[in-house]
Amino acid sequence: MTIKNVYLLLAGLLLAGFTSCKKKDVLPGNTGNVPGDTTVSTGKALPAGAKDGVTFINSGKSVIFNLYAPGKKSVSVIGDFNGWDANDTKAVMNNTPDGKRWWVQIDNIDPSTEYGYQFYIDKSLKVADPYTEKVLDPDNDSYISSDTYPNLKKYPTGKTTGNVSVFQANQPAYSWKNTSFTRPDKKNLVVYELLVRDFIDAHNYQTLTDTLKYLSNLGVNAVELMPINEFEGNLSWGYNPSFYFAPDKYYGTKNALKAFIDECHSRGIAVIQDIVLNHSFGQSPMVQMYFNTAAGKPAANNPWYNVDPTHPYNVGYQFNHESADTKYFVKNVLKFWMTEYKIDGFRFDLSKGFTQVNYGTSDAAVGPWGQYDASRVAIWKDYNNYIKSIDNNNFYVILEHFAANQEEKELAGEGMMLWNNLNYNANEATMGWLTNSNFQGLFYDQHTFTQPYNLVSYFESHDEERLQFKNESYGNSYNGYNVKDRNTGLAREEMAAAFLFSVPGPKMLWQFGELGYDVSIDQGGRTSNKPIYWNYNTDPNRRHLYGIYAKMIKMKEKNAVFASTNSTYDLAGAVKTIQLKDASANVEVVGNFDVMPQSASISFPSTGTWYDNITKTSINVTSLPYSMTLQPGEYHVYSSVVLQQ
């Protein structure tokens, strides 16, 4: 989420389909309904090899439960294996000698059976396991179809309340087809951001996998999935996370997700996971375990969360990333997705929020919050180094940061990539309003970077208004040429794409931007479901826009000149130009963003024949500069040799 939209997101979560059915209580405190006392067994060391959550031993016939809960007085485990009986003395958990962990071994488990379970803490609070890989939700699971999640385990109604974690020793295994996928080089990376819910009506991984031919034909080499780990409700953008190891069931099973990733790799497409580690929402067991109900915020002794947020755009409950417990948890989350699901990269939401410097909660603090923060830099270097220790094979670390150039440049120097939002200026250009139409921020030198490969630039994202919606709503006009005309606006989108993908460095597009999606982000509420218009494919003008996107993306990936650092540009006026030079080819991109004809003198790199890679024609440049008159919306991608497409 970009910072300007976080407040709107919070409102949208509350007003626009945050859950798919009845409103659910997201405040902590699933208490009561479980009688009985427990006797604490203390001072017993955790068995060697027992990991967080559940560990299977004895060929899956026994399980060790392990919960990190310092300072608690008693913990038991209740579940299907003991009839949800809090009086079961065999389920009383042992406290480790340091008083921080609770564990117990349960025997006589059927390895092939799914078991629901919870931790019952201090005789009052029931929580699911923070490390669970599957969650049962009493309010929302009934709205998940069997096509999306076949044979979903039923919630144990009448036996407990609140979210329930699930374990199974012998889970259906997934056999990976691709074990040596080579990730696209950063310099050629083209990322397609999508929200499963609003991309395909079936909202499941099986159908998404079947749709990959569309993305392959477009030429993108990476898919960025908006958050897919368990979030509150069903209908959500996913920025309200609660469980970090469990894929949200609304999109399908864990093996269906793996099959999607596997098929992406078969097609040469990397998979980037949008992950939310600035905050959690109230469904999180880690929030609930240490919560000040009277104050409505985490208690002072919460090992992971701040009592109050440290920056003005926080939502939910903010992680304290200087806490050793938080660092331990976050690193476990990252390692899990990297190893279990073969994820190729993370896009970290609200990465600028990973700070313990208190910037307050008012808008007045926005400026200082964006300035260089040495402690935040140290936090990110630590996480980045940990990721490299797990996978140093071109793994993508992408930050939604929007901080001072000094800070972003230092992070880029460590190999991290920074989101680069040019929506406003580019949209002013496509609408034909020239005063604020300079989108030179696409270029890395505008950010004081030393090379372009760590700047992920885009004109649209899930957080921004659609270019074509604003073209049709607010476009300029002159003498019969009107940007509000749909086909005129779509043609100007082609011109914008030509410029975006010509700039060296990674690029991103937001789903259906390649078809000129023109539904407002605020229709029905910012985070609400948006209509899915696959019938756009039958519109010849939208198909033509798709074709230009595909052409530009493929040229970018196949021609070394589009990665060149030998570039000049003029993006301030009505006629905008980009010039790229490389030993393999030279390129001159020119376009008229005005709503009236404009004459210009173009300084091509040399005289001679120049090929127009869009129209398949050519011009003969006999002298420099070359004078030409461009009609409104007219653009060209010239090259000294015919480019590969």
VEXDREN-2710 file (C-alpha; in Angstrom, 1 decimal):
% VEXDREN-2710
k/r/px/py/pz
1/MET/0.0/0.0/0.0
2/THR/1.2/3.5/-0.7
3/ILE/1.2/5.7/2.3
4/LYS/-1.4/8.1/1.0
5/ASN/-4.0/5.2/0.7
6/VAL/-3.5/3.5/4.0
7/TYR/-6.2/5.5/5.8
8/LEU/-8.5/4.8/2.9
9/LEU/-7.6/1.1/3.1
10/LEU/-8.6/1.0/6.7
11/ALA/-11.9/2.6/5.9
12/GLY/-12.4/0.3/3.0
13/LEU/-11.7/-2.8/5.0
14/LEU/-14.5/-1.7/7.3
15/LEU/-17.0/-0.6/4.7
16/ALA/-16.3/-2.5/1.5
17/GLY/-16.5/-6.3/1.9
18/PHE/-13.9/-6.8/4.5
19/THR/-15.6/-10.2/5.1
20/SER/-17.8/-12.0/2.8
21/CYS/-20.6/-12.6/5.2
22/LYS/-21.5/-11.2/8.5
23/LYS/-19.3/-8.8/10.3
24/LYS/-16.9/-10.6/12.6
25/ASP/-15.4/-9.4/15.8
26/VAL/-11.7/-8.8/15.0
27/LEU/-10.8/-7.7/18.5
28/PRO/-8.9/-10.3/20.6
29/GLY/-10.4/-12.3/23.3
30/ASN/-11.9/-15.7/22.3
31/THR/-12.5/-16.7/25.9
32/GLY/-14.8/-19.0/27.9
33/ASN/-16.7/-22.1/26.8
34/VAL/-13.8/-24.3/27.9
35/PRO/-14.1/-25.4/31.5
36/GLY/-11.5/-27.0/33.7
37/ASP/-8.3/-26.4/35.5
38/THR/-4.8/-27.2/34.5
39/THR/-1.7/-28.1/36.4
40/VAL/1.4/-26.6/35.0
41/SER/4.4/-28.9/34.5
42/THR/7.5/-26.6/34.8
43/GLY/11.2/-26.8/34.1
44/LYS/11.2/-29.4/31.3
45/ALA/13.5/-28.7/28.4
46/LEU/12.1/-28.7/24.9
47/PRO/12.9/-32.0/23.1
48/ALA/15.8/-31.7/20.7
49/GLY/14.6/-31.0/17.1
50/ALA/11.1/-29.7/18.2
51/LYS/10.3/-26.7/15.9
52/ASP/7.8/-24.0/16.5
53/GLY/4.2/-25.2/16.1
54/VAL/4.0/-28.9/15.6
55/THR/6.7/-31.5/15.1
56/PHE/5.9/-35.0/14.0
57/ILE/7.8/-38.0/15.5
58/ASN/7.3/-41.8/15.6
59/SER/6.3/-41.9/11.9
60/GLY/3.6/-39.2/12.5
61/LYS/2.0/-41.2/15.3
62/SER/3.1/-38.6/17.8
63/VAL/3.2/-34.9/17.7
64/ILE/5.1/-32.3/19.8
65/PHE/3.3/-29.0/20.3
66/ASN/5.6/-26.0/20.9
67/LEU/4.3/-22.5/21.7
68/TYR/6.3/-19.4/22.5
69/ALA/4.4/-17.7/25.3
70/PRO/6.7/-16.1/27.9
71/GLY/5.1/-15.1/31.2
72/LYS/2.0/-17.2/30.9
73/LYS/0.9/-19.2/33.9
74/SER/-0.6/-22.3/32.2
75/VAL/-1.1/-23.6/28.7
76/SER/-2.9/-26.7/27.5
77/VAL/-3.6/-28.0/24.0
78/ILE/-7.1/-28.9/23.1
79/GLY/-8.4/-30.5/19.9
80/ASP/-10.0/-33.4/18.0
81/PHE/-7.4/-35.8/19.5
82/ASN/-8.8/-35.3/23.1
83/GLY/-12.4/-34.2/22.4
84/TRP/-11.5/-30.6/23.1
85/ASP/-11.3/-31.5/26.8
86/ALA/-9.5/-28.9/28.9
87/ASN/-9.4/-31.4/31.8
88/ASP/-7.2/-33.8/29.8
89/THR/-4.1/-33.9/32.0
90/LYS/-2.1/-35.4/29.1
91/ALA/-2.6/-32.1/27.2
92/VAL/-1.1/-29.9/29.9
93/MET/2.0/-28.3/28.4
94/ASN/5.4/-28.2/30.0
95/ASN/7.0/-24.8/30.7
96/THR/10.7/-24.7/29.6
97/PRO/13.3/-23.8/32.3
98/ASP/13.6/-20.2/30.9
99/GLY/9.8/-19.8/31.3
100/LYS/9.4/-18.8/27.6
101/ARG/8.1/-21.9/25.8
102/TRP/5.4/-24.4/26.4
103/TRP/5.4/-27.9/24.9
104/VAL/3.8/-31.3/25.2
105/GLN/3.9/-34.6/23.3
106/ILE/0.6/-36.2/22.2
107/ASP/0.6/-39.8/21.2
108/ASN/-1.8/-42.2/19.3
109/ILE/-2.2/-39.8/16.4
110/ASP/-3.4/-41.1/13.0
111/PRO/-0.9/-39.7/10.5
112/SER/-3.5/-39.6/7.7
113/THR/-6.1/-37.7/9.7
114/GLU/-6.6/-33.9/9.9
115/TYR/-6.9/-32.7/13.5
116/GLY/-8.1/-29.3/14.6
117/TYR/-6.5/-27.8/17.7
118/GLN/-6.0/-24.7/19.8
119/PHE/-3.9/-23.5/22.7
120/TYR/-5.8/-22.8/26.0
121/ILE/-3.9/-20.1/27.9
122/ASP/-4.3/-19.1/31.5
123/LYS/-7.7/-20.8/31.7
124/SER/-9.3/-18.0/29.8
125/LEU/-8.0/-17.5/26.2
126/LYS/-8.2/-19.9/23.2
127/VAL/-5.9/-19.2/20.3
128/ALA/-4.9/-21.0/17.1
129/ASP/-1.2/-21.8/16.6
130/PRO/0.7/-18.8/15.1
131/TYR/2.7/-21.3/13.1
132/THR/-0.2/-23.3/11.7
133/GLU/-0.3/-23.9/8.0
134/LYS/-4.1/-24.1/7.9
135/VAL/-6.9/-22.3/9.7
136/LEU/-10.5/-23.1/10.2
137/ASP/-12.7/-20.0/10.4
138/PRO/-16.2/-20.4/12.0
139/ASP/-17.7/-17.4/10.1
140/ASN/-16.2/-17.5/6.6
141/ASP/-15.3/-21.1/5.7
142/SER/-18.9/-21.9/4.7
143/TYR/-18.6/-19.4/1.8
144/ILE/-15.7/-21.2/0.2
145/SER/-16.8/-23.5/-2.6
146/SER/-15.7/-27.1/-3.0
147/ASP/-14.4/-26.2/-6.4
148/THR/-11.9/-23.9/-4.8
149/TYR/-11.1/-26.0/-1.7
150/PRO/-12.3/-29.6/-2.1
151/ASN/-13.1/-31.6/1.1
152/LEU/-12.4/-28.7/3.4
153/LYS/-12.4/-29.9/7.0
154/LYS/-15.5/-28.8/8.9
155/TYR/-15.2/-26.4/11.8
156/PRO/-15.8/-28.1/15.2
157/THR/-19.0/-26.2/15.9
158/GLY/-20.2/-26.6/19.5
159/LYS/-16.9/-27.8/20.7
160/THR/-14.9/-24.5/20.7
161/THR/-14.9/-20.9/19.5
162/GLY/-12.5/-18.8/17.6
163/ASN/-10.1/-19.7/14.8
164/VAL/-8.8/-23.3/14.9
165/SER/-5.5/-24.5/13.6
166/VAL/-5.1/-27.8/11.7
167/PHE/-2.3/-30.4/11.5
168/GLN/-1.9/-33.6/9.5
169/ALA/1.3/-35.7/9.6
170/ASN/0.9/-37.3/6.2
171/GLN/-0.4/-34.5/4.1
172/PRO/-0.9/-35.0/0.3
173/ALA/2.5/-34.4/-1.1
174/TYR/3.2/-32.2/-4.1
175/SER/5.9/-33.3/-6.5
176/TRP/7.6/-30.4/-8.1
177/LYS/8.2/-30.5/-11.9
178/ASN/10.8/-27.7/-11.8
179/THR/13.6/-27.8/-9.4
180/SER/16.1/-25.6/-11.1
181/PHE/14.2/-22.5/-12.3
182/THR/16.4/-19.6/-13.5
183/ARG/15.0/-16.3/-12.4
184/PRO/14.9/-13.5/-15.0
185/ASP/17.6/-10.9/-14.6
186/LYS/16.5/-7.8/-12.8
187/LYS/17.4/-5.6/-15.8
188/ASN/14.8/-7.5/-17.8
189/LEU/12.2/-8.0/-15.1
190/VAL/8.6/-7.2/-16.0
191/VAL/6.2/-7.8/-13.1
192/TYR/2.4/-8.3/-13.5
193/GLU/0.7/-7.4/-10.2
194/LEU/-2.6/-9.2/-9.7
195/LEU/-5.3/-9.8/-7.0
196/VAL/-6.6/-13.3/-7.5
197/ARG/-10.1/-12.3/-6.3
198/ASP/-10.4/-9.6/-9.0
199/PHE/-8.6/-11.3/-11.8
200/ILE/-10.7/-14.4/-12.3
201/ASP/-14.3/-15.1/-11.2
202/ALA/-13.4/-18.5/-9.8
203/HIS/-10.8/-16.8/-7.5
204/ASN/-8.7/-20.0/-7.2
205/TYR/-5.3/-21.2/-8.2
206/GLN/-6.5/-23.9/-10.5
207/THR/-8.2/-21.3/-12.8
208/LEU/-5.3/-18.9/-12.4
209/THR/-3.0/-21.6/-13.6
210/ASP/-5.2/-22.1/-16.7
211/THR/-4.9/-18.4/-17.4
212/LEU/-1.1/-18.3/-17.6
213/LYS/-1.1/-18.5/-21.4
214/TYR/-2.6/-15.0/-21.4
215/LEU/0.3/-13.7/-19.4
216/SER/2.9/-15.7/-21.4
217/ASN/1.5/-14.1/-24.6
218/LEU/1.8/-10.7/-23.0
219/GLY/5.5/-11.4/-22.3
220/VAL/5.7/-10.7/-18.6
221/ASN/8.3/-12.8/-16.7
222/ALA/7.1/-12.3/-13.2
223/VAL/3.7/-12.4/-11.4
224/GLU/3.3/-10.5/-8.1
225/LEU/0.5/-11.9/-6.1
226/MET/-1.2/-9.5/-3.7
227/PRO/-1.2/-11.0/-0.1
228/ILE/-2.2/-14.7/-0.1
229/ASN/-1.4/-15.7/3.5
230/GLU/-4.4/-16.0/5.8
231/PHE/-6.2/-12.7/6.2
232/GLU/-9.4/-11.7/8.0
233/GLY/-12.6/-12.6/6.1
234/ASN/-12.7/-13.8/2.5
235/LEU/-13.1/-10.7/0.4
236/SER/-10.0/-8.6/1.0
237/TRP/-7.0/-7.1/-0.6
238/GLY/-5.1/-9.2/2.0
239/TYR/-3.4/-6.3/3.9
240/ASN/-5.2/-7.4/7.0
241/PRO/-3.1/-10.5/7.8
242/SER/-3.5/-12.8/10.8
243/PHE/-1.6/-16.0/10.1
244/TYR/1.7/-16.0/8.2
245/PHE/2.3/-19.6/7.4
246/ALA/-1.2/-20.5/6.1
247/PRO/-2.3/-19.7/2.6
248/ASP/-5.8/-18.2/2.6
249/LYS/-8.3/-20.9/1.7
250/TYR/-10.4/-18.5/-0.3
251/TYR/-7.9/-19.0/-3.1
252/GLY/-7.5/-22.8/-2.8
253/THR/-5.3/-25.5/-1.3
254/LYS/-1.6/-25.3/-0.6
255/ASN/-0.9/-27.8/-3.3
256/ALA/-2.9/-25.8/-5.8
257/LEU/-0.8/-22.8/-5.0
258/LYS/2.4/-24.9/-5.5
259/ALA/1.0/-26.2/-8.8
260/PHE/0.5/-22.6/-9.9
261/ILE/4.0/-21.6/-8.9
262/ASP/5.4/-24.7/-10.7
263/GLU/3.5/-23.9/-13.9
264/CYS/4.8/-20.3/-13.8
265/HIS/8.3/-21.6/-13.5
266/SER/7.6/-24.0/-16.5
267/ARG/6.7/-20.9/-18.5
268/GLY/9.8/-18.9/-17.4
269/ILE/7.7/-16.7/-15.0
270/ALA/8.9/-15.9/-11.5
271/VAL/6.4/-15.6/-8.6
272/ILE/6.7/-12.7/-6.2
273/GLN/4.7/-12.7/-3.0
274/ASP/3.3/-9.5/-1.6
275/ILE/3.8/-9.9/2.1
276/VAL/2.6/-7.7/5.0
277/LEU/5.0/-7.6/8.0
278/ASN/4.5/-4.0/9.1
279/HIS/1.4/-5.1/11.1
280/SER/-1.2/-7.7/12.0
281/PHE/-4.9/-7.5/12.7
282/GLY/-6.8/-8.7/15.7
283/GLN/-7.4/-12.2/14.6
284/SER/-3.7/-12.9/15.0
285/PRO/-3.0/-15.2/18.0
286/MET/0.2/-13.2/18.7
287/VAL/-1.9/-10.1/19.1
288/GLN/-4.5/-11.8/21.2
289/MET/-2.0/-13.5/23.6
290/TYR/-0.8/-10.2/25.0
291/PHE/-3.5/-7.6/24.6
292/ASN/-4.8/-4.8/26.7
293/THR/-8.6/-5.1/26.1
294/ALA/-9.5/-2.0/28.0
295/ALA/-7.1/0.1/26.0
296/GLY/-7.8/-1.7/22.7
297/LYS/-4.2/-2.2/21.8
298/PRO/-1.3/-4.6/22.5
299/ALA/-0.1/-4.9/26.1
300/ALA/3.2/-3.5/27.1
301/ASN/4.6/-7.1/27.6
302/ASN/3.7/-8.2/24.0
303/PRO/6.9/-9.7/22.7
304/TRP/6.2/-8.8/19.0
305/TYR/4.1/-5.6/18.8
306/ASN/4.3/-2.0/19.7
307/VAL/1.7/-0.7/22.1
308/ASP/1.3/2.3/19.9
309/PRO/2.4/2.6/16.2
310/THR/5.6/4.6/15.5
311/HIS/4.5/6.1/12.1
312/PRO/1.3/7.9/10.9
313/TYR/0.1/5.5/8.3
314/ASN/0.0/2.3/10.4
315/VAL/-3.1/0.1/10.3
316/GLY/-3.8/-2.8/12.6
317/TYR/-1.1/-3.5/15.2
318/GLN/2.5/-2.7/14.4
319/PHE/5.4/-5.1/14.7
320/ASN/8.4/-4.0/16.6
321/HIS/11.2/-4.9/14.2
322/GLU/13.9/-4.2/16.8
323/SER/12.5/-6.9/19.0
324/ALA/14.6/-10.1/18.9
325/ASP/11.3/-12.1/19.1
326/THR/9.9/-10.3/16.0
327/LYS/13.1/-10.7/14.1
328/TYR/13.0/-14.5/14.9
329/PHE/9.4/-14.8/13.8
330/VAL/9.8/-12.8/10.6
331/LYS/12.9/-14.7/9.5
332/ASN/11.0/-18.0/10.1
333/VAL/8.1/-16.6/7.9
334/LEU/10.5/-15.7/5.1
335/LYS/12.4/-19.0/5.2
336/PHE/9.1/-20.9/5.1
337/TRP/7.8/-19.4/1.9
338/MET/11.2/-19.5/0.2
339/THR/11.7/-23.2/0.9
340/GLU/8.2/-24.6/1.1
341/TYR/6.7/-22.8/-1.9
342/LYS/9.8/-21.9/-3.9
343/ILE/8.8/-18.2/-4.0
344/ASP/11.2/-16.1/-6.1
345/GLY/10.8/-12.8/-4.3
346/PHE/9.0/-10.7/-1.8
347/ARG/7.3/-7.4/-2.2
348/PHE/7.3/-5.9/1.3
349/ASP/4.3/-3.8/2.1
350/LEU/4.8/-0.5/4.0
351/SER/8.5/-1.2/4.4
352/LYS/9.1/2.3/5.5
353/GLY/7.1/1.5/8.6
354/PHE/9.8/-0.9/9.9
355/THR/11.1/1.6/12.4
356/GLN/11.1/2.2/16.1
357/VAL/11.8/5.9/15.7
358/ASN/8.6/7.5/16.9
359/TYR/7.2/9.7/14.2
360/GLY/3.9/10.1/15.8
361/THR/0.5/9.5/14.2
362/SER/-0.4/12.8/12.7
363/ASP/0.0/13.9/9.1
364/ALA/2.6/16.5/10.3
365/ALA/5.0/13.6/10.8
366/VAL/4.9/12.4/7.2
367/GLY/7.9/14.5/6.2
368/PRO/10.3/13.4/8.9
369/TRP/9.1/9.7/8.6
370/GLY/10.4/9.8/5.0
371/GLN/13.8/11.1/5.8
372/TYR/16.9/9.0/6.3
373/ASP/16.5/6.6/9.3
374/ALA/19.7/4.7/10.2
375/SER/17.9/2.2/12.4
376/ARG/15.4/1.3/9.7
377/VAL/18.3/0.8/7.2
378/ALA/19.9/-1.5/9.8
379/ILE/16.7/-3.5/10.1
380/TRP/16.4/-4.0/6.3
381/LYS/20.0/-4.9/5.9
382/ASP/19.6/-7.6/8.5
383/TYR/16.5/-9.1/6.8
384/ASN/18.1/-8.8/3.4
385/ASN/21.2/-10.6/4.6
386/TYR/19.1/-13.3/6.1
387/ILE/17.3/-13.8/2.8
388/LYS/20.6/-14.0/1.0
389/SER/21.7/-16.7/3.4
390/ILE/18.7/-18.8/2.4
391/ASP/18.8/-18.0/-1.3
392/ASN/21.3/-15.8/-3.0
393/ASN/20.4/-16.8/-6.5
394/ASN/18.9/-13.5/-7.8
395/PHE/16.1/-13.6/-5.2
396/TYR/14.0/-10.4/-5.4
397/VAL/13.6/-8.2/-2.4
398/ILE/11.2/-5.3/-3.3
399/LEU/10.4/-2.6/-0.9
400/GLU/7.3/-0.3/-0.9
401/HIS/9.5/2.4/0.7
402/PHE/9.1/5.9/-0.7
403/ALA/11.8/7.3/1.5
404/ALA/14.6/9.8/1.0
405/ASN/16.9/9.1/-2.0
406/GLN/19.9/8.7/0.4
407/GLU/18.1/5.8/2.2
408/GLU/16.8/4.1/-0.9
409/LYS/20.1/4.4/-2.6
410/GLU/21.8/2.7/0.3
411/LEU/19.3/-0.1/0.3
412/ALA/19.6/-0.5/-3.5
413/GLY/23.4/-0.8/-2.9
414/GLU/22.6/-4.0/-0.9
415/GLY/20.7/-5.4/-3.8
416/MET/17.2/-4.5/-2.7
417/MET/14.7/-3.1/-5.2
418/LEU/12.5/0.0/-4.6
419/TRP/8.9/0.6/-5.9
420/ASN/8.9/3.8/-8.0
421/ASN/5.4/5.3/-8.5
422/LEU/5.0/7.7/-11.5
423/ASN/1.2/7.4/-11.6
424/TYR/0.3/11.0/-11.1
425/ASN/2.7/12.6/-13.6
426/ALA/2.2/9.9/-16.3
427/ASN/-1.6/10.2/-16.0
428/GLU/-1.4/14.0/-16.4
429/ALA/0.5/13.3/-19.6
430/THR/-2.0/10.7/-20.9
431/MET/-4.9/13.1/-20.1
432/GLY/-3.1/15.9/-22.1
433/TRP/-2.5/18.2/-19.1
434/LEU/1.1/19.2/-19.6
435/THR/1.9/21.3/-16.5
436/ASN/2.7/18.3/-14.3
437/SER/3.3/15.7/-16.9
438/ASN/7.1/15.3/-16.4
439/PHE/7.7/11.6/-15.5
440/GLN/11.5/11.8/-15.6
441/GLY/11.4/10.1/-12.2
442/LEU/11.4/6.8/-14.2
443/PHE/15.1/7.2/-14.6
444/TYR/17.5/6.0/-11.9
445/ASP/19.7/9.0/-12.0
446/GLN/16.8/11.2/-10.8
447/HIS/17.0/9.1/-7.5
448/THR/20.8/9.4/-7.4
449/PHE/21.1/5.6/-7.9
450/THR/24.2/4.4/-9.7
451/GLN/22.4/1.9/-12.0
452/PRO/18.8/1.3/-12.9
453/TYR/18.3/-2.4/-11.9
454/ASN/17.0/-1.7/-8.4
455/LEU/14.1/0.6/-9.3
456/VAL/10.7/-1.0/-10.0
457/SER/8.9/1.7/-11.9
458/TYR/5.2/1.7/-12.8
459/PHE/2.3/3.9/-13.9
460/GLU/-0.4/1.8/-12.2
461/SER/-0.6/-0.3/-9.1
462/HIS/-3.4/-1.6/-6.9
463/ASP/-3.1/1.6/-4.9
464/GLU/-3.5/4.1/-7.7
465/GLU/-6.4/5.3/-9.9
466/ARG/-6.6/3.8/-13.3
467/LEU/-5.1/5.8/-16.1
468/GLN/-7.9/5.1/-18.5
469/PHE/-10.6/6.0/-16.0
470/LYS/-9.1/9.4/-15.6
471/ASN/-8.5/9.8/-19.3
472/GLU/-12.3/9.2/-19.9
473/SER/-13.3/11.3/-16.9
474/TYR/-10.9/14.3/-17.0
475/GLY/-9.1/14.2/-20.3
476/ASN/-8.2/17.4/-22.2
477/SER/-9.5/18.3/-25.6
478/TYR/-8.8/20.6/-28.5
479/ASN/-10.4/21.2/-31.9
480/GLY/-12.3/17.8/-32.0
481/TYR/-9.5/15.8/-30.4
482/ASN/-10.9/14.6/-27.1
483/VAL/-9.0/12.4/-24.6
484/LYS/-12.3/11.6/-23.0
485/ASP/-13.2/9.6/-26.0
486/ARG/-12.5/6.0/-25.1
487/ASN/-10.6/5.0/-28.1
488/THR/-8.5/8.2/-28.0
489/GLY/-7.7/7.5/-24.4
490/LEU/-6.7/3.9/-25.2
491/ALA/-4.4/5.1/-28.0
492/ARG/-2.7/7.4/-25.5
493/GLU/-2.2/4.5/-23.2
494/GLU/-0.2/2.9/-26.0
495/MET/2.1/5.9/-26.1
496/ALA/2.5/5.8/-22.3
497/ALA/3.4/2.0/-22.5
498/ALA/6.0/2.8/-25.2
499/PHE/7.8/5.2/-22.8
500/LEU/7.4/3.1/-19.7
501/PHE/9.0/0.0/-21.1
502/SER/11.7/1.9/-23.0
503/VAL/13.2/3.1/-19.7
504/PRO/16.0/0.8/-18.5
505/GLY/15.2/-1.1/-15.3
506/PRO/12.5/-3.4/-13.9
507/LYS/8.9/-2.5/-14.7
508/MET/5.5/-3.4/-13.2
509/LEU/2.0/-3.3/-14.6
510/TRP/-1.3/-3.7/-12.6
511/GLN/-3.8/-6.3/-13.8
512/PHE/-5.8/-5.4/-17.0
513/GLY/-3.8/-2.1/-17.5
514/GLU/-2.8/-3.7/-20.8
515/LEU/-6.5/-3.7/-21.8
516/GLY/-7.2/-0.1/-20.6
517/TYR/-9.2/-1.1/-17.5
518/ASP/-11.4/1.9/-16.8
519/VAL/-13.3/1.1/-13.6
520/SER/-12.4/3.5/-10.8
521/ILE/-10.5/2.2/-7.8
522/ASP/-13.2/3.8/-5.6
523/GLN/-16.2/2.0/-7.3
524/GLY/-18.1/0.3/-4.5
525/GLY/-15.3/1.3/-2.0
526/ARG/-11.6/1.2/-2.5
527/THR/-11.0/-2.4/-1.4
528/SER/-14.2/-3.9/-2.7
529/ASN/-14.6/-6.4/-5.4
530/LYS/-14.2/-4.9/-8.9
531/PRO/-15.9/-6.2/-12.0
532/ILE/-13.8/-8.7/-14.1
533/TYR/-14.1/-7.8/-17.8
534/TRP/-12.5/-10.5/-19.8
535/ASN/-14.8/-9.4/-22.6
536/TYR/-12.4/-6.5/-23.1
537/ASN/-10.5/-9.0/-25.3
538/THR/-13.2/-8.7/-27.9
539/ASP/-12.8/-4.9/-28.3
540/PRO/-10.3/-4.3/-31.2
541/ASN/-8.9/-1.1/-29.6
542/ARG/-8.3/-2.8/-26.3
543/ARG/-6.7/-5.7/-28.1
544/HIS/-4.5/-3.3/-30.0
545/LEU/-3.4/-1.8/-26.6
546/TYR/-2.6/-5.3/-25.4
547/GLY/-0.6/-5.9/-28.6
548/ILE/1.5/-2.8/-28.0
549/TYR/2.2/-3.8/-24.4
550/ALA/3.3/-7.3/-25.6
551/LYS/5.5/-5.7/-28.3
552/MET/7.2/-3.3/-25.9
553/ILE/7.7/-5.9/-23.2
554/LYS/9.2/-8.5/-25.6
555/MET/11.5/-5.8/-27.1
556/LYS/12.6/-4.8/-23.7
557/GLU/13.5/-8.4/-22.8
558/LYS/15.1/-9.4/-26.0
559/ASN/17.2/-6.3/-26.9
560/ALA/20.2/-5.2/-24.8
561/VAL/19.7/-1.5/-25.7
562/PHE/16.8/-1.3/-23.3
563/ALA/19.1/-2.1/-20.4
564/SER/21.7/0.5/-21.5
565/THR/22.9/3.2/-19.0
566/ASN/23.9/5.4/-21.9
567/SER/20.7/7.4/-22.1
568/THR/19.4/10.9/-22.5
569/TYR/15.8/12.0/-22.1
570/ASP/13.5/15.0/-22.2
571/LEU/10.2/14.3/-20.6
572/ALA/9.2/17.8/-19.5
573/GLY/7.4/19.2/-22.5
574/ALA/4.6/18.3/-24.9
575/VAL/6.9/16.2/-27.1
576/LYS/8.8/13.8/-25.0
577/THR/11.9/11.8/-26.0
578/ILE/14.1/9.0/-24.8
579/GLN/17.4/8.1/-26.4
580/LEU/19.3/4.9/-25.7
581/LYS/22.6/3.9/-27.1
582/ASP/24.2/0.5/-27.1
583/ALA/26.7/-1.4/-29.2
584/SER/23.9/-3.6/-30.5
585/ALA/21.5/-0.8/-31.4
586/ASN/20.4/2.8/-30.8
587/VAL/16.8/3.7/-30.0
588/GLU/14.9/7.0/-30.2
589/VAL/11.4/7.1/-28.6
590/VAL/9.3/10.2/-29.4
591/GLY/5.7/11.0/-28.6
592/ASN/3.4/14.0/-28.5
593/PHE/1.4/14.2/-25.3
594/ASP/-0.4/17.4/-26.2
595/VAL/-3.9/17.5/-27.6
596/MET/-2.8/19.6/-30.6
597/PRO/-0.1/19.0/-33.3
598/GLN/3.4/19.8/-32.3
599/SER/6.6/20.4/-34.3
600/ALA/9.9/19.2/-32.8
601/SER/13.5/18.9/-33.6
602/ILE/14.7/15.5/-32.6
603/SER/18.4/14.8/-32.0
604/PHE/18.7/11.3/-33.3
605/PRO/22.1/9.6/-32.4
606/SER/23.0/9.6/-36.1
607/THR/21.7/10.1/-39.6
608/GLY/20.6/7.3/-41.8
609/THR/17.7/4.9/-41.9
610/TRP/15.7/4.6/-38.7
611/TYR/13.1/1.8/-38.3
612/ASP/9.8/2.3/-36.6
613/ASN/9.2/-0.8/-34.6
614/ILE/5.5/0.0/-34.0
615/THR/4.3/0.7/-37.6
616/LYS/7.0/-1.4/-39.3
617/THR/7.9/1.6/-41.5
618/SER/11.1/3.6/-41.6
619/ILE/12.4/7.1/-42.1
620/ASN/15.6/8.5/-43.6
621/VAL/17.3/11.0/-41.3
622/THR/19.5/13.1/-43.6
623/SER/20.5/15.8/-41.1
624/LEU/20.5/16.5/-37.4
625/PRO/18.4/17.6/-35.6
626/TYR/15.6/16.0/-37.5
627/SER/12.4/18.1/-37.8
628/MET/9.1/16.4/-37.6
629/THR/5.5/17.3/-36.9
630/LEU/3.6/15.0/-34.6
631/GLN/-0.2/14.8/-34.3
632/PRO/-1.7/14.6/-30.8
633/GLY/-1.0/11.2/-29.4
634/GLU/1.4/10.2/-32.1
635/TYR/4.4/8.3/-31.0
636/HIS/7.3/6.2/-32.5
637/VAL/9.9/3.8/-31.2
638/TYR/12.7/4.2/-33.7
639/SER/15.9/2.1/-33.8
640/SER/19.0/2.0/-35.9
641/VAL/18.4/-1.7/-36.6
642/VAL/15.2/-3.7/-36.6
643/LEU/14.7/-4.9/-33.0
644/GLN/13.8/-8.4/-31.9
645/GLN/10.2/-8.8/-30.9
END
